[in-house]
């Protein structure tokens, strides 16, 4: 799919042309690229977008598709290329010599070194090497969080130690030197909840929101078990379970729709208007993930005034105070108990810490993207 944003030549006589490549246009990737184009209209954008299906094939085959299916388009004159890490940038620059001489920035929404070990992917080594080649082929590497950057660099270092020979020294340091951090921006002004606010005196039904992909790596079974503990304890609550779904859905969703039917509010994918209603009426936004590189859905919930509750891992400690983090465990039952305990502690707390996500909001973040782009365009 090709998308173009045209610039009025009278307004921007010297408009710079940017080629934006999304190799696996999942929801968060789509959200990110649309915000860039919308909030940086002074540039002329051309987008090549590949569907978010056949993940393993996209990690390796995206460059082949882009280089030859969109050959005429990408052989035009561009001032800068911005590609997601799902684009095999090394191969693409080889296939299209014109792009080899165009500055390229790669954006890592995620990396292939931080997948849950129990769900080891087929051809993971190939995906990891492709990630590495892409980072090495780029002129700048941008990560959305410290966790994403560090897990990539540490994972690359571990991989290099396992490979038999032929690995030049300093490759990890080379990637680190050209890396920087810019998050996916949250397109809403944060609702300022005054520090010290409490749920303890609230007489309304406690409303919980779980707003993630319906897949194994988000560990929905932990959430449902914690909800069962709440029901068994006689707590009056409502549970919104929303998010993107795929053909294969974990069995625990069907079980929960029956076992927790008296507590369920919104269920399944919601359009934007319905989703915003869920956000506004929820007291807490919850994550149970063991695979998440920024947590846009959590940040969005916080921006709408929800109190976050998340495991003390991944990128969450970067912006969620410890008061709202629960301890992880190798035992699912114990982790569910820890989540339940934390929810109750938050509900009963006399004071709550303020969760400041100002640095993730559109205005300051777009300024960082503009500075990055201008750095390569020389404007």
Number of C-alpha atoms within 10 A of each C-alpha: 8 12 11 13 13 14 18 11 9 7 9 13 9 12 17 18 20 21 23 25 26 25 28 23 20 15 11 14 18 14 16 18 21 13 16 18 19 11 16 15 14 18 19 21 24 21 22 19 19 20 13 15 11 10 13 15 11 21 21 21 18 22 24 16 15 23 19 14 11 14 13 9 16 20 13 12 13 19 19 22 22 21 25 24 28 31 27 29 31 19 19 22 20 13 17 17 11 14 22 16 12 16 16 24 26 27 27 25 22 24 21 23 22 20 16 12 8 7 9 9 13 9 9 14 13 14 22 20 18 22 27 23 15 25 27 19 21 23 17 21 26 24 25 20 23 18 21 24 24 14 18 25 20 13 17 19 15 12 14 17 10 8 9 7 8 7 10 8 9 10 16 19 12 12 21 17 11 14 19 17 16 20 24 27 22 23 15 13 15 20 12 13 18 11 11 11 14 16 17 14 11 10 7 9 12 17 21 27 27 24 26 25 21 22 17 18 17 19 20 24 20 23 23 22 20 22 25 18 17 18 15 9 9 9 13 12 17 21 23 22 24 20 18 14 13 9 6 9 13 15 11 15 18 10 13 19 15 10 14 15 12 12 18 18 16 17 15 14 17 16 8 9 9 11 16 15 12 24 24 13 16 23 23 25 25 24 26 25 21 18 18 22 22 23 19 19 19 25 25 24 26 24 26 23 21 25 25 26 27 25 24 19 17 21 19 25 15 15 16 24 18 16 14 24 21 22 16 18 13 7 9 14 14 15 21 25 22 19 29 20 16 19 23 13 14 20 19 15 16 13 14 20 17 15 22 16 17 15 14 24 20 20 16 12 18 20 13 15 17 15 13 16 20 13 10 16 14 6 8
